[in-house]
Amino acid sequence: MNMIDGIITQEKCCTVTKCAIPDYKNGSYQQFSVNEETKITENDAEIKPNYKSNKIEIFYIGKKCSGEKVDIFYLPIKVNEIFPNLISYTAYRTKVKHLTKENFKGMKKLFYLGFVNNEIETIDDDTFDDLNELEYLNLESNKMKILNPRIFMNNLKLEKLDFFVNQISTITQQFGNLKNLALLNLSKNQLTELSSDVFINLVNLEYLLLHDNNFTSLPLDIFESLINIKSLALFNNKFTSLPAGIFDNLVKLEVLSLGGNRLTSLPSEIFDNLTNLRYLDLPNNQLTTLDENFLKNNHKLEEIRLSGNKITKLSYKMFENKEDLKRVFLERNACINIDFWRTLTIETRNVLKNEILNNCS
């Protein structure tokens, strides 16, 4: 059996980085780090048990922040028997491909689990069943292709789920009963479609990132349950249109990003219920015109980006009663009629003046 050596250090957790656990608690913690030169090629490797294990709260395995991946193909077993008080478990730049329940068995105090920049492809359905206190699961930059939310059935305290930069093309079912989830990151994957009920129970979700996928359309009621969402990122997909009503329940939404799609038009009423919207991002689409009532209820709007479209005319009525509006970005459009200028602040007029003149010359 391969016995794994490591070192104990005192760590102060005060920042959120790719190399440290998030600052859920202030203070210092004892950390056990598996030596970077360690190779684990057996699936029954154990940690050497000759430490004051009850004081170790952070477990770290892999390469610290940079360099080539280390030759760790399997995770050590029985870690919780040696370190029963772990609150954080991080693996970085390893070659681990598969996660099982045995890897995290008995870690009932764990609230952060981070597997960033590994080679994880599959996760058994019961892998996280013992992690009742888990609040943050980070699986960024791996090679997952299928996501089965069944794996989170027992993790009812989850607040953050991050799958940024994987290869996920299929989500097999809805996200279950994760009523505490505040952030869900599914960006930079290979998703083309989602079921209408995939987010149905995520009533406290505040940040949803779906950008940089391959969506061409979404079900009308997909966001129906997201009554507390503040930021929705849908940029860099392949939408050509969006149905009126798709955002109707997002009454607390403040930031909406729709840039880098193929939108040619938008229903005039599509943003009517977004009365708290502050930032609207629509650059690099194929919009040619916008209805004068397009923003009629968005009185808190501070910034709108319309750069890189094919707009030729905007009515001044679109910007009426927008006392908080500070920035309007129109560069890389056609020759825009400047009828709307009288509704803008002097600051905004000065920002736009040169760009409009250049476009019309």
PESUL-V37095 format. One record per helix or strand of 3 or more residues. SS is the DSSP state (a for helix, b for strand). FROM is the first residue (numbers start at 0). LEN is the number of residues. If there is no record, write none. Layout:
ss from len
SS FROM LEN
SS FROM LEN
This chain:
ss from len
b 5 7
b 27 7
a 52 3
b 55 7
a 78 4
b 87 5
a 100 4
b 111 5
b 135 3
a 148 4
b 159 3
b 182 3
b 206 3
b 230 3
b 254 3
b 278 3
b 302 3
a 315 4
b 326 3
a 338 5
a 345 15
